[in-house]
């Protein structure tokens, strides 16, 4: 969808902190597409701690959140704009609005 709109990007750029899912070099923007469960999306119906091994899972997810925070901090220090898109925002009923918000951020950064 983004490519059809004329945006050029790279995926899974390994030499950037956190290996962003999508990188728009022209706009100096890194995008992470976070799974609601794996990254602890607050107030999201897709994030509920499992009933078994709860402590283990909460520690795992807490570690992911800590890594996300550190990677974002490092990217911003390097001058990158960081955008997080949550899995639930890519459902068909939300997708168009989510992409529109992303393109606005790209264009605002570039302006």
C-alpha positions as CSV (number, residue, x, y, z in Angstrom):
1,X,0.0,0.0,0.0
2,X,2.8,2.5,0.9
3,X,4.8,1.5,-2.2
4,X,1.7,2.2,-4.4
5,X,1.5,5.6,-2.8
6,X,5.0,6.4,-3.9
7,X,6.9,5.8,-0.6
8,X,10.1,4.0,-0.8
9,X,11.4,2.1,2.2
10,X,13.5,-0.7,3.5
11,X,12.4,-3.5,5.8
12,X,14.1,-5.0,8.8
13,X,17.2,-2.8,8.8
14,X,19.6,-4.7,10.9
15,X,22.1,-1.9,11.4
16,X,19.7,0.3,13.3
17,X,18.8,-0.2,17.0
18,X,15.9,-2.6,17.4
19,X,15.9,-3.6,13.7
20,X,12.9,-1.5,12.7
21,X,10.2,-3.2,10.6
22,X,10.1,-0.4,8.1
23,X,12.6,2.4,7.5
24,X,12.0,5.4,5.3
25,X,15.5,6.7,4.7
26,X,14.4,9.8,2.8
27,X,12.2,10.9,5.8
28,X,14.7,9.6,8.4
29,X,11.8,7.6,10.0
30,X,11.8,4.2,11.6
31,X,8.6,2.3,12.0
32,X,8.0,-0.5,14.4
33,X,4.9,-2.7,14.0
34,X,4.3,-4.0,17.5
35,X,2.2,-7.0,18.3
36,X,-0.3,-6.0,21.0
37,X,0.4,-9.1,23.1
38,X,4.2,-9.2,22.7
39,X,4.8,-5.5,23.4
40,X,2.1,-5.0,26.1
41,X,-0.3,-2.7,24.4
42,X,-2.0,-1.0,27.3
43,X,-5.8,-0.8,27.3
44,X,-6.0,-3.1,24.2
45,X,-8.3,-6.1,24.1
46,X,-5.6,-8.1,22.4
47,X,-3.3,-7.8,25.4
48,X,-4.3,-9.9,28.4
49,X,-1.8,-11.8,30.5
50,X,-2.0,-15.6,30.0
51,X,-3.6,-17.6,32.9
52,X,-0.7,-20.0,32.9
53,X,3.0,-19.1,33.5
54,X,1.7,-15.6,34.1
55,X,4.8,-14.3,35.9
56,X,7.1,-15.7,33.2
57,X,5.0,-14.0,30.4
58,X,4.8,-10.7,32.3
59,X,8.6,-10.7,32.7
60,X,9.0,-11.5,29.0
61,X,6.7,-8.7,27.9
62,X,8.2,-6.3,30.4
63,X,11.6,-7.0,28.9
64,X,10.2,-6.3,25.4
65,X,8.9,-3.0,26.6
66,X,12.2,-2.1,28.1
67,X,14.0,-3.0,24.9
68,X,11.5,-1.0,22.9
69,X,12.1,2.1,25.1
70,X,15.9,1.8,24.8
71,X,15.8,1.3,21.0
72,X,13.6,4.3,20.6
73,X,15.9,6.4,22.8
74,X,18.9,5.3,20.7
75,X,17.2,6.0,17.4
76,X,16.1,9.5,18.5
77,X,19.6,10.2,19.7
78,X,20.7,9.4,16.1
79,X,18.2,11.8,14.7
80,X,15.5,9.4,13.6
81,X,11.8,9.9,14.0
82,X,10.3,6.8,15.5
83,X,6.7,5.7,14.8
84,X,5.0,2.7,16.5
85,X,2.1,1.1,14.8
86,X,0.1,-1.4,16.9
87,X,-1.1,-4.6,15.4
88,X,-4.7,-3.8,16.3
89,X,-4.4,-0.6,14.3
90,X,-3.8,-2.6,11.1
91,X,-7.1,-4.4,11.2
92,X,-9.2,-3.7,8.0
93,X,-11.4,-1.2,9.8
94,X,-8.4,0.8,11.1
95,X,-5.9,0.3,8.4
96,X,-6.7,3.3,6.1
97,X,-6.6,5.7,9.0
98,X,-3.4,4.3,10.4
99,X,-1.7,4.6,7.0
100,X,-3.0,8.1,6.6
101,X,-1.6,9.1,10.0
102,X,1.8,7.5,9.1
103,X,2.0,9.4,5.8
104,X,1.1,12.7,7.6
105,X,4.0,12.1,10.0
106,X,6.3,11.4,7.1
107,X,5.3,14.5,5.3
108,X,5.5,16.6,8.4
109,X,9.0,15.4,9.1
110,X,10.0,16.1,5.5
111,X,8.4,19.6,5.3
